Amino acid sequence: MTIEALINGLDGIKETGHGKYVARCPAHNDRSPSLAIKECGDGRVLLHCFAGCETEDVLSSIGLAFSDVMPEQALEHRVRRVRWEMPAKEGLQSLDHEALVVAVISNDILESRSVDEPTWSRLAQAVARIGKVRDACIPARHKP
């Protein structure tokens, strides 16, 4: 697959450099471009959603899979995930924001008893982000 075929399935495409683009992420209700796309010289196409969507979710929302953006040889040698770390202050700020999201949605649930699918998805995303921040803020001396 070429990068052109990938970006044809996306909205709000802007070229930011040679082989580099931003677009609205199709995996969440994106109002401004938060999806970074980069074509590598070895045939790989890298994707990163700055709102936190998983790459699998981004690809599946436009009907694609990893095999569509990675050449066969790259799939055979998958790189293991690197542990994400952040300073405690940033982690607490992120937790504060996501806790507010959970509180607002919880209030909506209590008042109306009816919540739409995008709101449920955002609640699940907030819970996942809280878990990621918790894991990322483990002090360095406690790493496995």
Secondary structure, DSSP 4 states (H G I P E B T S, - for coil): --HHHHHTT-EEEEEEETTEEEEE-TTTT-SS--EEEEE-TTS-EEEEETT---HHHHHHHTT--HHHHS-HHHHHTPPPPPPP---HHHHHHHHHHHHHHHHHHHHHHHHHS---HHHHHHHHHHHHHHHHHHHHTS-GGG--
